[in-house]
Amino acid sequence: MKAPLKPKRVFISPARENVNKSIFKHPVFKDVAEYLSWAESGEWPSVESLNSCSGTLVHSYTAMPLAFERQTAELLNDGMHYEQRIHLRGLIATRENNWHDLFNAMMWLRYPKIKSALNARQWGDIERHGLKTRTPSQCAMTLFDEAGAIVTMPEAMLACWKLHDWHSLFIDHADAWLSGRARVAVFGHALLDHALVTETLLVAKCIVLEDKADLSSSLDGIADAIYSENRLLANKELRTLPLCGIPGWHSASDSAEFVRTAACFSPLSARKKA
């Protein structure tokens, strides 16, 4: 007789009043720094506040003007799928007083072209395959949307990463992380959500750019590759990176013992060694 399946653990964000505002100095929030006043203030921002900051937010592949829309029963009664509503009406359903959706809004403002590409692809897949089918592409896009990061680093470090040689990647090459020769741009809004809990072992699913690629100028190319179905066709494209090993990303990140023993620093599987 098969053992019963364990229920999936669902992450519950801490209440706003229980979040130590100093957490927003963590490097995981660096790429959305210009929007962190919404997180640091004593009050939740309204949807109107999000829209006042968005200016002329436009879907990069439909030219549809975009706006954050308060998620209410009335909105959901339109019968549209979340991605369909964005694609056809330009409305990004957003729960107020909700960390996850606030961080999602920040990512729309920070990376509008990549978010637009994901939306276009997701809705295209739903149109072709229906609501009851989750394609490998949809799974990969959702994983990147929630937990994604974009990484560039020197070839020697890429070789360490491929071998899961975490000591070399994070400790021997600490200077590369500190100098910016190795760079991570956080994209997944769930990573920000999880970072609200101090000392979480953050792990990202990464798109890896070639050595010496300029990360900022590569963003448009990543978006176009996603839109044209040249990226994110399956989960295996995304490489796992324990962000907590990067110098300054965890209180123990400079400890060889931490990198050797923490659960997120998994050894290379026997299958991949073969």
NULOGU-613728 format. One record per residue (C-alpha): residue number from 1; residue in one letter; x, y, z. Coordinates in steps of 0.1 Angstrom, whole numbers, plus 2048, in hexadecimal, padded with zeros to 3 digits. Layout:
# NULOGU-613728
<ronu num="NUM" residu="a" xx="X" yy="Y" zz="Z"/>
...
***
This chain:
# NULOGU-613728
<ronu num="1" residu="m" xx="800" yy="800" zz="800"/>
<ronu num="2" residu="k" xx="80E" yy="822" zz="7F6"/>
<ronu num="3" residu="a" xx="815" yy="83B" zz="812"/>
<ronu num="4" residu="p" xx="7FE" yy="859" zz="810"/>
<ronu num="5" residu="l" xx="80C" yy="877" zz="7FF"/>
<ronu num="6" residu="k" xx="818" yy="892" zz="816"/>
<ronu num="7" residu="p" xx="806" yy="8B3" zz="811"/>
<ronu num="8" residu="k" xx="81A" yy="8CE" zz="801"/>
<ronu num="9" residu="r" xx="827" yy="8E8" zz="819"/>
<ronu num="10" residu="v" xx="819" yy="90A" zz="810"/>
<ronu num="11" residu="f" xx="82E" yy="929" zz="818"/>
<ronu num="12" residu="i" xx="81B" yy="942" zz="82D"/>
<ronu num="13" residu="s" xx="829" yy="966" zz="82C"/>
<ronu num="14" residu="p" xx="82E" yy="976" zz="84E"/>
<ronu num="15" residu="a" xx="817" yy="992" zz="858"/>
<ronu num="16" residu="r" xx="823" yy="9B4" zz="84E"/>
<ronu num="17" residu="e" xx="827" yy="9BF" zz="872"/>
<ronu num="18" residu="n" xx="83D" yy="9A1" zz="879"/>
<ronu num="19" residu="v" xx="856" yy="9A9" zz="85D"/>
<ronu num="20" residu="n" xx="876" yy="9B9" zz="869"/>
<ronu num="21" residu="k" xx="87B" yy="9D5" zz="850"/>
<ronu num="22" residu="s" xx="8A0" yy="9D1" zz="850"/>
<ronu num="23" residu="i" xx="89B" yy="9B1" zz="83B"/>
<ronu num="24" residu="f" xx="896" yy="9C8" zz="81D"/>
<ronu num="25" residu="k" xx="8BC" yy="9CF" zz="81D"/>
<ronu num="26" residu="h" xx="8C1" yy="9AB" zz="814"/>
<ronu num="27" residu="p" xx="8D1" yy="9A7" zz="7F1"/>
<ronu num="28" residu="v" xx="8B4" yy="993" zz="7E4"/>
<ronu num="29" residu="f" xx="8A0" yy="9B4" zz="7E3"/>
<ronu num="30" residu="k" xx="8BB" yy="9C8" zz="7D1"/>
<ronu num="31" residu="d" xx="8AB" yy="9C8" zz="7AF"/>
<ronu num="32" residu="v" xx="88A" yy="9D6" zz="7BB"/>
<ronu num="33" residu="a" xx="89A" yy="9EF" zz="7D2"/>
<ronu num="34" residu="e" xx="887" yy="A0C" zz="7C3"/>
<ronu num="35" residu="y" xx="865" yy="9FD" zz="7CD"/>
<ronu num="36" residu="l" xx="86E" yy="9F2" zz="7F0"/>
<ronu num="37" residu="s" xx="85D" yy="A10" zz="801"/>
<ronu num="38" residu="w" xx="83D" yy="9FC" zz="7FB"/>
<ronu num="39" residu="a" xx="84C" yy="9E1" zz="810"/>
<ronu num="40" residu="e" xx="85D" yy="9F6" zz="82B"/>
<ronu num="41" residu="s" xx="840" yy="A0D" zz="833"/>
<ronu num="42" residu="g" xx="827" yy="A06" zz="84F"/>
<ronu num="43" residu="e" xx="80A" yy="A03" zz="837"/>
<ronu num="44" residu="w" xx="802" yy="9ED" zz="819"/>
<ronu num="45" residu="p" xx="802" yy="9FF" zz="7F8"/>
<ronu num="46" residu="s" xx="7E2" yy="A01" zz="7E5"/>
<ronu num="47" residu="v" xx="7DE" yy="9F5" zz="7C2"/>
<ronu num="48" residu="e" xx="7DA" yy="A19" zz="7B8"/>
<ronu num="49" residu="s" xx="7FD" yy="A20" zz="7C7"/>
<ronu num="50" residu="l" xx="80C" yy="A03" zz="7B2"/>
<ronu num="51" residu="n" xx="7FC" yy="A11" zz="793"/>
<ronu num="52" residu="s" xx="807" yy="A35" zz="79A"/>
<ronu num="53" residu="c" xx="82B" yy="A28" zz="79A"/>
<ronu num="54" residu="s" xx="827" yy="A12" zz="77B"/>
<ronu num="55" residu="g" xx="823" yy="A30" zz="763"/>
<ronu num="56" residu="t" xx="81F" yy="A22" zz="740"/>
<ronu num="57" residu="l" xx="823" yy="9FD" zz="747"/>
<ronu num="58" residu="v" xx="81B" yy="9EB" zz="727"/>
<ronu num="59" residu="h" xx="81B" yy="9C7" zz="71D"/>
<ronu num="60" residu="s" xx="83A" yy="9C3" zz="707"/>
<ronu num="61" residu="y" xx="82B" yy="9AA" zz="6EF"/>
<ronu num="62" residu="t" xx="807" yy="9B6" zz="6EC"/>
<ronu num="63" residu="a" xx="80C" yy="9DB" zz="6F1"/>
<ronu num="64" residu="m" xx="7EF" yy="9D9" zz="70A"/>
<ronu num="65" residu="p" xx="7F1" yy="9F3" zz="726"/>
<ronu num="66" residu="l" xx="7F4" yy="9E1" zz="747"/>
<ronu num="67" residu="a" xx="7E6" yy="9E9" zz="769"/>
<ronu num="68" residu="f" xx="7E5" yy="9D8" zz="78B"/>
<ronu num="69" residu="e" xx="7C1" yy="9D0" zz="793"/>
<ronu num="70" residu="r" xx="7B4" yy="9C9" zz="7B6"/>
<ronu num="71" residu="q" xx="7AB" yy="9A4" zz="7B8"/>
<ronu num="72" residu="t" xx="787" yy="9A3" zz="7C2"/>
<ronu num="73" residu="a" xx="76A" yy="98A" zz="7BD"/>
<ronu num="74" residu="e" xx="75C" yy="9A1" zz="7A3"/>
<ronu num="75" residu="l" xx="77D" yy="9A0" zz="78F"/>
<ronu num="76" residu="l" xx="77F" yy="97A" zz="791"/>
<ronu num="77" residu="n" xx="75B" yy="977" zz="786"/>
<ronu num="78" residu="d" xx="767" yy="981" zz="763"/>
<ronu num="79" residu="g" xx="76F" yy="95C" zz="75E"/>
<ronu num="80" residu="m" xx="792" yy="963" zz="751"/>
<ronu num="81" residu="h" xx="7B2" yy="951" zz="75A"/>
<ronu num="82" residu="y" xx="7CC" yy="967" zz="76B"/>
<ronu num="83" residu="e" xx="7E3" yy="967" zz="74C"/>
<ronu num="84" residu="q" xx="7C6" yy="96C" zz="734"/>
<ronu num="85" residu="r" xx="7BB" yy="98B" zz="747"/>
<ronu num="86" residu="i" xx="7DD" yy="99A" zz="744"/>
<ronu num="87" residu="h" xx="7E1" yy="991" zz="71F"/>
<ronu num="88" residu="l" xx="7BE" yy="99C" zz="714"/>
<ronu num="89" residu="r" xx="7B4" yy="9B7" zz="72C"/>
<ronu num="90" residu="g" xx="7D6" yy="9C3" zz="73A"/>
<ronu num="91" residu="l" xx="7CB" yy="9BD" zz="75E"/>
<ronu num="92" residu="i" xx="7E3" yy="9AE" zz="777"/>
<ronu num="93" residu="a" xx="7CD" yy="9A0" zz="793"/>
<ronu num="94" residu="t" xx="7DD" yy="9AA" zz="7B4"/>
<ronu num="95" residu="r" xx="7D4" yy="9A2" zz="7D7"/>
<ronu num="96" residu="e" xx="7D7" yy="9BF" zz="7EF"/>
<ronu num="97" residu="n" xx="7E9" yy="9BB" zz="810"/>
<ronu num="98" residu="n" xx="7FC" yy="99D" zz="801"/>
<ronu num="99" residu="w" xx="822" yy="99A" zz="800"/>
<ronu num="100" residu="h" xx="823" yy="981" zz="7E3"/>
<ronu num="101" residu="d" xx="80E" yy="997" zz="7CC"/>
<ronu num="102" residu="l" xx="820" yy="9B7" zz="7D7"/>
<ronu num="103" residu="f" xx="842" yy="9A7" zz="7CD"/>
<ronu num="104" residu="n" xx="832" yy="99B" zz="7AC"/>
<ronu num="105" residu="a" xx="828" yy="9BF" zz="7A5"/>
<ronu num="106" residu="m" xx="84C" yy="9CA" zz="7AC"/>
<ronu num="107" residu="m" xx="859" yy="9B1" zz="793"/>
<ronu num="108" residu="w" xx="840" yy="9BD" zz="778"/>
<ronu num="109" residu="l" xx="84E" yy="9E0" zz="77D"/>
<ronu num="110" residu="r" xx="872" yy="9D4" zz="77E"/>
<ronu num="111" residu="y" xx="871" yy="9BA" zz="761"/>
<ronu num="112" residu="p" xx="853" yy="9C3" zz="74C"/>
<ronu num="113" residu="k" xx="860" yy="9B3" zz="72C"/>
<ronu num="114" residu="i" xx="868" yy="991" zz="73C"/>
<ronu num="115" residu="k" xx="847" yy="991" zz="74F"/>
<ronu num="116" residu="s" xx="835" yy="999" zz="72E"/>
<ronu num="117" residu="a" xx="847" yy="97D" zz="71C"/>
<ronu num="118" residu="l" xx="83D" yy="964" zz="737"/>
<ronu num="119" residu="n" xx="819" yy="970" zz="736"/>
<ronu num="120" residu="a" xx="817" yy="96D" zz="710"/>
<ronu num="121" residu="r" xx="826" yy="94A" zz="711"/>
<ronu num="122" residu="q" xx="810" yy="93E" zz="72E"/>
<ronu num="123" residu="w" xx="7F0" yy="94A" zz="71E"/>
<ronu num="124" residu="g" xx="7FB" yy="93B" zz="6FC"/>
<ronu num="125" residu="d" xx="800" yy="919" zz="70C"/>
<ronu num="126" residu="i" xx="7DE" yy="91B" zz="71E"/>
<ronu num="127" residu="e" xx="7CD" yy="924" zz="6FD"/>
<ronu num="128" residu="r" xx="7DD" yy="906" zz="6EB"/>
<ronu num="129" residu="h" xx="7DA" yy="8EC" zz="707"/>
<ronu num="130" residu="g" xx="7BE" yy="8F7" zz="71D"/>
<ronu num="131" residu="l" xx="7BC" yy="8FF" zz="742"/>
<ronu num="132" residu="k" xx="7BF" yy="8DB" zz="74E"/>
<ronu num="133" residu="t" xx="7E1" yy="8D4" zz="73E"/>
<ronu num="134" residu="r" xx="802" yy="8E0" zz="74D"/>
<ronu num="135" residu="t" xx="81C" yy="8DF" zz="732"/>
<ronu num="136" residu="p" xx="841" yy="8DC" zz="73A"/>
<ronu num="137" residu="s" xx="845" yy="8FF" zz="72D"/>
<ronu num="138" residu="q" xx="82B" yy="90C" zz="745"/>
<ronu num="139" residu="c" xx="83C" yy="8FB" zz="762"/>
<ronu num="140" residu="a" xx="85E" yy="90A" zz="759"/>
<ronu num="141" residu="m" xx="84F" yy="92D" zz="755"/>
<ronu num="142" residu="t" xx="83D" yy="92B" zz="776"/>
<ronu num="143" residu="l" xx="85C" yy="91F" zz="788"/>
<ronu num="144" residu="f" xx="871" yy="93B" zz="779"/>
<ronu num="145" residu="d" xx="855" yy="955" zz="781"/>
<ronu num="146" residu="e" xx="854" yy="94A" zz="7A5"/>
<ronu num="147" residu="a" xx="878" yy="940" zz="7AD"/>
<ronu num="148" residu="g" xx="88C" yy="94D" zz="790"/>
<ronu num="149" residu="a" xx="8AD" yy="95F" zz="78D"/>
<ronu num="150" residu="i" xx="8C4" yy="969" zz="771"/>
<ronu num="151" residu="v" xx="8E9" yy="962" zz="776"/>
<ronu num="152" residu="t" xx="90A" yy="96A" zz="766"/>
<ronu num="153" residu="m" xx="92C" yy="95F" zz="773"/>
<ronu num="154" residu="p" xx="94F" yy="956" zz="767"/>
<ronu num="155" residu="e" xx="954" yy="934" zz="756"/>
<ronu num="156" residu="a" xx="968" yy="926" zz="773"/>
<ronu num="157" residu="m" xx="94B" yy="92D" zz="78A"/>
<ronu num="158" residu="l" xx="932" yy="91D" zz="772"/>
<ronu num="159" residu="a" xx="947" yy="8FE" zz="772"/>
<ronu num="160" residu="c" xx="946" yy="8FD" zz="798"/>
<ronu num="161" residu="w" xx="920" yy="902" zz="797"/>
<ronu num="162" residu="k" xx="91B" yy="8E6" zz="77E"/>
<ronu num="163" residu="l" xx="92E" yy="8CE" zz="796"/>
<ronu num="164" residu="h" xx="91B" yy="8DB" zz="7B5"/>
<ronu num="165" residu="d" xx="93D" yy="8E5" zz="7C3"/>
<ronu num="166" residu="w" xx="92D" yy="8FE" zz="7DA"/>
<ronu num="167" residu="h" xx="94C" yy="905" zz="7EF"/>
<ronu num="168" residu="s" xx="95F" yy="910" zz="7D0"/>
<ronu num="169" residu="l" xx="941" yy="923" zz="7C1"/>
<ronu num="170" residu="f" xx="939" yy="937" zz="7E0"/>
<ronu num="171" residu="i" xx="958" yy="938" zz="7F6"/>
<ronu num="172" residu="d" xx="976" yy="935" zz="7DF"/>
<ronu num="173" residu="h" xx="965" yy="94D" zz="7C7"/>
<ronu num="174" residu="a" xx="957" yy="964" zz="7E1"/>
<ronu num="175" residu="d" xx="96A" yy="981" zz="7D2"/>
<ronu num="176" residu="a" xx="957" yy="97D" zz="7B1"/>
<ronu num="177" residu="w" xx="936" yy="980" zz="7C2"/>
<ronu num="178" residu="l" xx="941" yy="99E" zz="7D6"/>
<ronu num="179" residu="s" xx="950" yy="9B0" zz="7B8"/>
<ronu num="180" residu="g" xx="932" yy="9AA" zz="7A1"/>
<ronu num="181" residu="r" xx="945" yy="993" zz="789"/>
<ronu num="182" residu="a" xx="92B" yy="97A" zz="793"/>
<ronu num="183" residu="r" xx="908" yy="989" zz="793"/>
<ronu num="184" residu="v" xx="8E5" yy="97E" zz="79B"/>
<ronu num="185" residu="a" xx="8C5" yy="991" zz="792"/>
<ronu num="186" residu="v" xx="8A8" yy="984" zz="7A6"/>
<ronu num="187" residu="f" xx="888" yy="980" zz="791"/>
<ronu num="188" residu="g" xx="871" yy="968" zz="7A5"/>
<ronu num="189" residu="h" xx="859" yy="97B" zz="7BB"/>
<ronu num="190" residu="a" xx="855" yy="95D" zz="7D2"/>
<ronu num="191" residu="l" xx="87A" yy="960" zz="7DB"/>
<ronu num="192" residu="l" xx="873" yy="982" zz="7EA"/>
<ronu num="193" residu="d" xx="855" yy="974" zz="7FC"/>
<ronu num="194" residu="h" xx="869" yy="959" zz="80C"/>
<ronu num="195" residu="a" xx="885" yy="971" zz="815"/>
<ronu num="196" residu="l" xx="86E" yy="982" zz="82D"/>
<ronu num="197" residu="v" xx="876" yy="965" zz="845"/>
<ronu num="198" residu="t" xx="898" yy="96C" zz="852"/>
<ronu num="199" residu="e" xx="8B4" yy="954" zz="849"/>
<ronu num="200" residu="t" xx="89F" yy="940" zz="830"/>
<ronu num="201" residu="l" xx="8B5" yy="92A" zz="81A"/>
<ronu num="202" residu="l" xx="8AC" yy="93B" zz="7F9"/>
<ronu num="203" residu="v" xx="8B0" yy="926" zz="7DA"/>
<ronu num="204" residu="a" xx="8AA" yy="934" zz="7B7"/>
<ronu num="205" residu="k" xx="8A3" yy="923" zz="795"/>
<ronu num="206" residu="c" xx="8BA" yy="935" zz="77D"/>
<ronu num="207" residu="i" xx="8BE" yy="93F" zz="759"/>
<ronu num="208" residu="v" xx="8E3" yy="93F" zz="753"/>
<ronu num="209" residu="l" xx="8F3" yy="959" zz="73C"/>
<ronu num="210" residu="e" xx="914" yy="954" zz="72B"/>
<ronu num="211" residu="d" xx="934" yy="960" zz="73C"/>
<ronu num="212" residu="k" xx="939" yy="986" zz="73A"/>
<ronu num="213" residu="a" xx="915" yy="98C" zz="72E"/>
<ronu num="214" residu="d" xx="908" yy="9AE" zz="739"/>
<ronu num="215" residu="l" xx="8EB" yy="9A4" zz="74F"/>
<ronu num="216" residu="s" xx="8D7" yy="9C4" zz="74B"/>
<ronu num="217" residu="s" xx="8DA" yy="9C5" zz="725"/>
<ronu num="218" residu="s" xx="8D1" yy="9A0" zz="723"/>
<ronu num="219" residu="l" xx="8AE" yy="9A4" zz="732"/>
<ronu num="220" residu="d" xx="89D" yy="9AC" zz="711"/>
<ronu num="221" residu="g" xx="8AE" yy="98F" zz="700"/>
<ronu num="222" residu="i" xx="8A2" yy="977" zz="71C"/>
<ronu num="223" residu="a" xx="87E" yy="984" zz="718"/>
<ronu num="224" residu="d" xx="87F" yy="980" zz="6F2"/>
<ronu num="225" residu="a" xx="88D" yy="95D" zz="6F6"/>
<ronu num="226" residu="i" xx="871" yy="954" zz="70E"/>
<ronu num="227" residu="y" xx="856" yy="963" zz="6F7"/>
<ronu num="228" residu="s" xx="864" yy="951" zz="6D8"/>
<ronu num="229" residu="e" xx="864" yy="92F" zz="6EB"/>
<ronu num="230" residu="n" xx="88A" yy="92C" zz="6EB"/>
<ronu num="231" residu="r" xx="88C" yy="92C" zz="711"/>
<ronu num="232" residu="l" xx="879" yy="91D" zz="72D"/>
<ronu num="233" residu="l" xx="86C" yy="8FE" zz="71C"/>
<ronu num="234" residu="a" xx="872" yy="8E7" zz="73A"/>
<ronu num="235" residu="n" xx="87D" yy="8EA" zz="75E"/>
<ronu num="236" residu="k" xx="89F" yy="8DA" zz="756"/>
<ronu num="237" residu="e" xx="8AA" yy="8FA" zz="745"/>
<ronu num="238" residu="l" xx="8AA" yy="90B" zz="767"/>
<ronu num="239" residu="r" xx="8C9" yy="906" zz="77C"/>
<ronu num="240" residu="t" xx="8C6" yy="905" zz="7A2"/>
<ronu num="241" residu="l" xx="8DA" yy="91E" zz="7B5"/>
<ronu num="242" residu="p" xx="8DA" yy="921" zz="7DB"/>
<ronu num="243" residu="l" xx="8DA" yy="947" zz="7DF"/>
<ronu num="244" residu="c" xx="8E1" yy="944" zz="804"/>
<ronu num="245" residu="g" xx="905" yy="939" zz="7FB"/>
<ronu num="246" residu="i" xx="90D" yy="95B" zz="7EB"/>
<ronu num="247" residu="p" xx="922" yy="971" zz="802"/>
<ronu num="248" residu="g" xx="90B" yy="988" zz="816"/>
<ronu num="249" residu="w" xx="8EB" yy="975" zz="80E"/>
<ronu num="250" residu="h" xx="8EB" yy="960" zz="82E"/>
<ronu num="251" residu="s" xx="8FB" yy="966" zz="850"/>
<ronu num="252" residu="a" xx="90F" yy="946" zz="84B"/>
<ronu num="253" residu="s" xx="917" yy="949" zz="826"/>
<ronu num="254" residu="d" xx="93C" yy="94C" zz="82D"/>
<ronu num="255" residu="s" xx="93D" yy="92C" zz="841"/>
<ronu num="256" residu="a" xx="94B" yy="90D" zz="830"/>
<ronu num="257" residu="e" xx="937" yy="8F8" zz="849"/>
<ronu num="258" residu="f" xx="916" yy="909" zz="83E"/>
<ronu num="259" residu="v" xx="91D" yy="904" zz="819"/>
<ronu num="260" residu="r" xx="926" yy="8DF" zz="821"/>
<ronu num="261" residu="t" xx="909" yy="8D6" zz="837"/>
<ronu num="262" residu="a" xx="8EA" yy="8EC" zz="82F"/>
<ronu num="263" residu="a" xx="8CF" yy="8D9" zz="81E"/>
<ronu num="264" residu="c" xx="8CD" yy="8EF" zz="7FF"/>
<ronu num="265" residu="f" xx="8F1" yy="8E8" zz="7F5"/>
<ronu num="266" residu="s" xx="8EA" yy="8C6" zz="7E6"/>
<ronu num="267" residu="p" xx="905" yy="8B1" zz="7D7"/>
<ronu num="268" residu="l" xx="905" yy="8A8" zz="7B2"/>
<ronu num="269" residu="s" xx="8EF" yy="88A" zz="7AC"/>
<ronu num="270" residu="a" xx="8FD" yy="869" zz="7A1"/>
<ronu num="271" residu="r" xx="8E9" yy="86C" zz="780"/>
<ronu num="272" residu="k" xx="8F9" yy="88D" zz="777"/>
<ronu num="273" residu="k" xx="91C" yy="881" zz="780"/>
<ronu num="274" residu="a" xx="918" yy="864" zz="768"/>
***
